[in-house]
Amino acid sequence: MDYKQNFIDAFKTALSVTKYQPPKDSTSAITIKVVDKKNNKICYCCDFAIIYYGNLGKNNSYYHLRNNKKQKVYEFVFRINPDIKEKENYIRHEDNGWNRIREEYLNLKNINKKRNVRFLFILRLSIMCIIKLLLKKVKFLLM
């Protein structure tokens, strides 16, 4: 399958005239970023995953294109994402909700930048952390 490589090649061409580094092919995503080399800090980072919902979207499940590096092939892998979408939507309807998810995600991403932690794991963890804080806030208000 050349789908993911086609995306990477297109990104490489498009990004060649920007300050973004060439895209990296991780296991589950294509990553682009701008790095402040002087301070060894990621300024901007974005992960792109190739996913397919088909009729699965109703069940909060999907297939994502995964780079199986051992076998040197790309494969669509089934994933289920239990109720994370509902939690995300709940947070988005709170004041500054999307920014809270983004800030938490960037915080967790920067903490884990030396480890090989996957994008979706960090995003889910960010959402769960914010939900936990919101639940504490609700419990406090009900006391």
C-alpha positions as CSV (number, residue, x, y, z in Angstrom):
1,M,0.0,0.0,0.0
2,D,1.4,3.3,-1.0
3,Y,-1.3,5.5,0.5
4,K,0.7,6.7,3.5
5,Q,3.9,7.2,1.5
6,N,1.9,9.3,-1.0
7,F,0.8,11.6,1.9
8,I,4.4,11.7,3.3
9,D,5.8,12.7,-0.1
10,A,3.1,15.4,-0.6
11,F,3.8,16.8,2.9
12,K,7.6,16.7,2.2
13,T,7.0,18.8,-1.0
14,A,4.6,21.2,0.6
15,L,6.7,21.7,3.8
16,S,10.0,22.2,1.9
17,V,9.3,26.0,1.8
18,T,8.3,26.3,5.4
19,K,10.0,26.1,8.8
20,Y,8.5,22.6,9.4
21,Q,10.9,19.6,9.5
22,P,10.3,16.8,7.0
23,P,7.4,14.6,8.0
24,K,8.2,11.5,10.1
25,D,6.4,8.2,9.6
26,S,5.6,6.8,13.0
27,T,3.6,3.6,13.6
28,S,0.2,5.2,13.7
29,A,0.6,8.7,12.2
30,I,2.5,11.1,10.1
31,T,4.1,13.8,12.3
32,I,5.2,17.3,11.3
33,K,6.8,19.8,13.7
34,V,8.7,23.0,14.1
35,V,11.6,22.7,16.6
36,D,13.4,25.6,18.3
37,K,16.8,24.1,18.0
38,K,18.4,26.7,20.2
39,N,16.2,25.7,23.2
40,N,15.6,22.1,22.1
41,K,11.8,22.6,22.3
42,I,9.0,21.7,20.0
43,C,7.2,24.9,19.0
44,Y,4.4,23.3,16.9
45,C,3.6,19.7,16.3
46,C,0.8,17.9,14.4
47,D,0.0,14.3,13.8
48,F,-2.0,13.0,10.9
49,A,-3.5,9.5,11.0
50,I,-5.2,7.8,8.0
51,I,-8.4,6.3,9.3
52,Y,-11.5,4.7,7.7
53,Y,-14.9,4.6,9.5
54,G,-17.2,3.1,6.9
55,N,-20.2,1.8,8.7
56,L,-18.2,1.4,11.9
57,G,-18.5,5.0,13.0
58,K,-21.8,4.4,14.7
59,N,-20.1,2.0,17.2
60,N,-17.2,4.4,17.9
61,S,-14.8,2.1,16.1
62,Y,-12.7,2.5,13.0
63,Y,-9.7,1.2,11.1
64,H,-6.5,3.1,11.0
65,L,-3.5,2.6,8.7
66,R,-0.6,1.3,10.7
67,N,3.0,0.9,9.8
68,N,4.0,-2.6,10.7
69,K,7.7,-1.9,10.8
70,K,8.7,-5.5,11.6
71,Q,6.9,-6.9,8.5
72,K,7.6,-3.8,6.4
73,V,3.9,-3.4,5.4
74,Y,1.1,-1.0,6.0
75,E,-2.1,-2.5,7.3
76,F,-5.5,-1.4,8.4
77,V,-6.0,-2.2,12.1
78,F,-9.4,-2.3,13.8
79,R,-9.8,0.0,16.8
80,I,-12.6,0.7,19.2
81,N,-12.7,3.9,21.1
82,P,-15.3,3.5,23.9
83,D,-17.2,6.7,24.8
84,I,-14.2,9.0,24.3
85,K,-16.1,11.0,21.7
86,E,-18.9,11.8,24.1
87,K,-16.3,12.9,26.7
88,E,-14.6,15.1,24.1
89,N,-18.0,16.7,23.1
90,Y,-18.8,17.3,26.7
91,I,-15.5,19.1,27.2
92,R,-15.9,21.1,24.0
93,H,-19.2,22.5,25.2
94,E,-17.5,23.9,28.4
95,D,-16.0,27.4,28.3
96,N,-12.7,27.3,26.5
97,G,-13.1,23.5,26.2
98,W,-11.1,22.8,23.0
99,N,-8.3,25.0,24.3
100,R,-8.3,23.0,27.5
101,I,-7.9,19.7,25.5
102,R,-5.2,21.3,23.4
103,E,-3.2,22.6,26.4
104,E,-3.4,19.3,28.3
105,Y,-2.4,17.4,25.1
106,L,0.6,19.7,24.6
107,N,1.6,19.4,28.2
108,L,1.5,15.6,28.1
109,K,3.2,15.5,24.7
110,N,6.1,17.6,25.9
111,I,6.5,15.5,29.1
112,N,6.6,12.4,26.9
113,K,8.6,13.7,24.0
114,K,11.6,11.5,24.7
115,R,9.5,8.4,25.0
116,N,7.7,6.8,22.1
117,V,4.2,7.5,23.3
118,R,1.5,7.4,20.6
119,F,-0.7,10.4,19.7
120,L,-4.0,8.8,20.3
121,F,-3.0,7.6,23.7
122,I,-1.9,11.1,24.7
123,L,-5.1,12.6,23.3
124,R,-7.3,10.1,25.2
125,L,-5.3,10.7,28.4
126,S,-5.7,14.5,27.9
127,I,-9.5,14.1,27.6
128,M,-9.7,11.8,30.6
129,C,-7.6,14.2,32.8
130,I,-9.9,17.1,31.9
131,I,-13.0,15.0,32.6
132,K,-11.6,14.1,36.0
133,L,-11.1,17.8,36.8
134,L,-14.6,18.6,35.6
135,L,-16.1,15.9,37.8
136,K,-14.2,17.2,40.8
137,K,-15.5,20.7,40.1
138,V,-19.1,19.3,39.9
139,K,-18.7,17.4,43.1
140,F,-17.3,20.5,44.9
141,L,-20.3,22.6,43.7
142,L,-22.8,20.0,44.9
143,M,-21.3,20.0,48.4
